[in-house]
């Protein structure tokens, strides 16, 4: 019993120390990128569900508000306080979903915009990928 209790304390101590180390050593902006990507994955799931129910993705004019609930335009804010961008260039093609990122400027998924597709973020913008 004592060895199990000692092991439990050891695991708890290591886990707590690891969590604190990650929080202290990870830049806040990197955490914001991660949060934005997590949010967008949830939005992508909601968009796929919408397509299953309605036969297609929402029109760009309706945007994310077509999803309703927690994904409405008013509540779908990225970590920098901007609305996520939903673009549907054609009525039959795929959509684009991204955050305008740190500067709040719409670079259509380029520049400092945060995306779910593979992208390398610049050190000067987010303090990640620094040499």
BELWO-V114456 format. One record per run of one state. SS is the DSSP state (H for helix, E for strand, - for the rest). FROM is the first residue (numbers start at 1). TO is the last residue. Records with the same first field share a line. If there is no record, write none. Layout:
# BELWO-V114456
SS->FROM-TO, FROM-TO
This chain:
# BELWO-V114456
-->1-1, 26-27, 55-62, 68-68, 72-76, 78-82, 84-84, 88-95, 100-113, 115-122, 127-131
H->2-25, 28-54, 63-67, 69-71, 123-126
E->77-77, 83-83, 85-87, 96-99, 114-114
